[in-house]
Amino acid sequence: MKIAIDAMGGDNAPKEIIKGAVDAVNEYESNIILVGDETIIKEELKNYNYNEEKIEVIHTTQIIENEDKPSMAIRKKKDSSMVVATTLVAEKKADAIVSAGNTGALLASGLFILKRIKGIDRPALCTFIPTKKGISILLDAGANAECKSKNLEQFGIMGYIYAKKILKINNPKVGIVNVGSEEGKGNELTKASYELLKEQDINFVGNIEARYINEGDINVIVADGFTGNVVLKLMEGVAMTIFDMLKDVYKKNLKTKISALMIKDDLKNLKANLDYAEYGGAPLVGVNGNLIKAHGSSDSKAIKNAIKQAMECSKENIIEDIKSYL
């Protein structure tokens, strides 16, 4: 199994990307293809000990920047690290691609280079949500701002398959983000999506209000990309705010400082559960190849975990399962 890495994509590229790739090789014994400026990559690799047979470097001359327009970048920067890495997957020379680069460009490369699975109208970004009962997944997390009911139906199907295969949940519960839990609530999109999903051979349980997502009773959270992205970013913001507020509380006086020391390990575990780096990235489900979008500010830990996730997606043949269901 080979994982292609966009070594030049992301806020911390290439150093953190390369370190994450080396850590993955040392921990998971994965085979990595680092795609980018060969001189820079090889110079950085000199800082690490690893099995050199496990890492291949493919030279490219261009980089897709965050300010580049997605579709234009894919067409005009064909020798960019992102495009070349995605093409390796399309040509079956790699089993998956991991990139922390320009989100829009990566989605475009998935659509134009890997192409959609036959029968899927819109691919979706599938992201992990920490809950009281473990991990749930949310899709779409931002690939499609405007959707039709057919899209949400397919998001539910793909999410169900992903949760079953990757999260190892026997019969995952699927729900739609809505303003109320009762059937008949919501706008025309959610009402029509409800009717379509309840006819599918999946464990669809109805609507879920956003405030109950983190309870963990629903394993697959379905939303249009606009709503899903707002939900995700609100959760990230709330988590960061809570930790900042906790820091202020525990620094208040000697008593609170002693209390913080007593529960130091518990606080670290809580922070780890809420840290995106623990989960790696968001797969773009619905394209004909394994593509993992890592957070733009990913450090080496996040990249290492994104590679692990890419390996699991390849191993579990998620794409073939979606094709079989359709």
N, C-alpha and C positions, 0 to 999 in steps of 0.2 A: 504494500500500500504506500502510495506517494502523495504527499500534501504539498501543493504549490502555494508559496507565500509571497504576497505583494510586499517586498521588503522596503519599498520606498513610500508606502501609504500610511498615513497617520501622523498625529501631532508629534509623536516621539520616535518617528522613523529616522534612520534605519536602526539605530543602536538598540532600542528596546525590542524591536521586531526580531532582530537577529538573536538577541539574548534569549527571547522566548522560544525561538526555534531550536537553539542549542539545548535549552532546558528540556524541551519536549523530546529531543533525540536521546538525551541522557536518562530521562525518566520513563518514557514510553517506548524507547527504541524505534521511534517512527522514522520514516524516510522522508526527507524534506528537499524541496526544490526552492531555493531562494532566488527570486526574480528581481533584478534591478541593476544598478551600477556595479559591475563586477569588481572594479578597483576598490570602491568603498566597502563592499561586502566582505571581500577577502581580507582587507586590512583589519576590519572589525573582528572577523573570525579568529584572528591570531591571538585574541585576548582570552580564548576559551579552550578548554580541553573537551574533546568529543571524538566520536568515531567518524573520521573524515569520509569514510565510505557511505555514511548515512546522509550527507548533505551535498547536494549538487547546486551549482550556481549557473544561472542563465543570464547573460548580459542584455540589458536594454538601455536605450539612450534617452528615453523620455519619462516624465513623471506627470501624472494627473494631479493638479493642485486643487485645493478646496474651492477656489473661486471659479474653476473651469465649469462651463455649462455641460451637463452630463452627456447628452447625445452627441454634441459637437466634439467633446473630448474623446469619446469612443471612436468616432469616425476619423478625427485628425491626428490622434496620438496612438497610432497602431503599434508603435514600438515602446509603449509605456509598460511599466511593470504590471499594472493592473490588467491591461488588455492581454498581454502575453501570458500571464498566469491563468487567466480565465480560458484562453484558447487552449492551453495545455489540457485542461479538464474536458473541453469540447472534443479535443482530438484523442481522448482516452490515454494521454501520456501522464496524467495525474488523476487521482481519485477525488480530489476536492481542492477548493481554493479558499484561503483565509486572507482577508484584507481589512485594514483599519482606515482605508482611504476614503475619498469622496463618496458619500452614501449614494447620491443620485447617479453618479457615474458607475458605481458598482452594480446598482439595480439595472441600469441600462445595459451593462455588459452581460448580466445574467439573461436579460430578455433577448438581446441581439446576437449574442455569441452562443450561449448555452441553449437558448430558446425555451419556450414553454412546453410542459408536458402536454401531449395531445389530449384535449378535453378540458384543460384548465384555462379559464379566461384571464385570470390575473394571479400571478404569484403573490405571496404574502411574506412579510418579515415576521418571524416567530421568535418572541423573546421570553425569557424566564422571569417569573414573578415569585419572589419569596413570600410564603404564607405561614400561618401558624401550624399547618399540617404538612409542610414540605414545599415542593415546587409546583407551581402551575405555569401554564404557558398562555401568552397573549398574542393573538394574530387577527388582524394585521396591525403591526406596530409602527406603520408609517410609509409603506410602499405605495399605497393607493388612497389618496385623500378623498376621492369620490368613488363610491361603489354602487353596484346594483345588488339586489337580493340574491341573485345567482352567485355573485362573488362571495358573499358571506356564507352561503351554503357550502361552497367549496372550501372556504377557510375552515369551517367546522369539520369537514371530512378530513382535510389534511392535518389539522391539529389533533384530531382523534387518533389518527394513525401514528403521528409523531409521538404523542404522549404514551401510546401503547408500546411502541418499539424502543424509544429512547429513555423515557421516564419509568418504563416497566410497570405501568399501571394497567391492571387487567382489563377493566372496562371503564375508561376515563369518562367523567361527566363533562358534557359540553353545554355552555350557556352563552347567551347574547348579552352584552352590556346594554342596559336600558335604564329608563327613568323610573321604572317600577318593576316588580317581579311578576305581576299578574299577566296572564295571557291577554293580548289585546292592547297592552300599553305601548307607548312609543310613537314614532313617526311611521310613514309608509314603508320606509326601508326595513326597519326592525320588524314590523308586523308581517311583511311579505317574507322576510328571511325566516321568521319563526315558523311559518306554514311550510316552507320548503324543508327546513331542518328536521321537523318532527316526522317527516315522511322517510327520512334516511335511516339506514340500518346502523345507527350509532346511538350512543347513550345520551340523547339530547334531553336536558332537564328544564329548559325554558330560559327565562330572563334572569339577569342578576344585576342588582344595583351596584355601582362602583364601590360604595363603602363596604360591601361584603366580599370583595374580591380577595382581600388578604386573609379572610377566615380560612380559605383553602378548601371549601366544600365543593367548588367547581374546579376541575382540572384544566379545562380548555376554555379560555375566555375569547369570544368572537366579537370583533368590532370592525367598522370601517377604519381605514388607515388614519384619518384625521382624529377620530375619537380615541383610537388605540394609542396614538402618539401622545395625545394630551394626557391620557390616563397614566401612561408610563412616565412621562416627564414630571407630572405632579407627584407621583410616588417617589421618584428620585429626589425631588426637591424637599418633600416632607421628611424623608429619611435623613438627609443632610442637616436640615433645620433642627430635628430632634437631637441629633448628636451634638450639634453646636450648643444647644440649650442645656444638654446634660453636662457638657464640659464646664459651662458657666456655673452650674449648680455645684458640681464637685470641687470647683476651685474656690468656692465661696469663703470657707473658713477651715480651721484645722479639723473639726469634726467631719465635715464633708470630704476632706482630702483623705482622711483615714478610711472612711466608708468606701471611697473609690478604690483604694488599695485592696480592700477586702473582696471586692467583686471585680477586680481588674480582668481576670480570665473570662468571666461571664460577659463583660462588656466587649472584650475582643471577639468572642464567639458571635455575639449579636451583630457586631459590625461586619464580621466576615459573611454572615448570612445575608446582609443587605448590600454587599459589595459586588458590583457588576463584574469585577475581575475574576470572581470565583466561578462565574458561569461562562466566561469566554466571549460569546458573541451571539448574534441572532442569525439562524439559517434563513435563507430565502427559499421557502418551500413552494413548489410548483414549477420550477425550472428543471430542465433535463440535465442536471449536474449538481453536485454538492457544493454550495456556496455559503460561506460563513462570513457575515459582516461583524467585525469586531468594533468596539467603541473607538471613536476617533482618538481619544486620549489614552488608549490602552497601553499599559506597561507590559513588561516581560511576562508577568504572571498571567495577565489576561490573554496574551497571545498564546502562551503555553496551553491554557485551558481551552482556547478556541481551537487549537490544533487537536486536542483530545476530542472535542466535540465533533470536529470534522471527521476524525477517524471512526467515531461511533456511528455517525450518519452513513458513512461508506460501508462499514461492516454490517449494519442492519438493513441495508438495501431499501431505504425509505422510498426512493423514487419508484422502484419496482412495485412496492406495496400500493402506492397511490395509483399507479397505472392499472394494477390488478383490480382495485376497487372500482375505478372508473369503467 
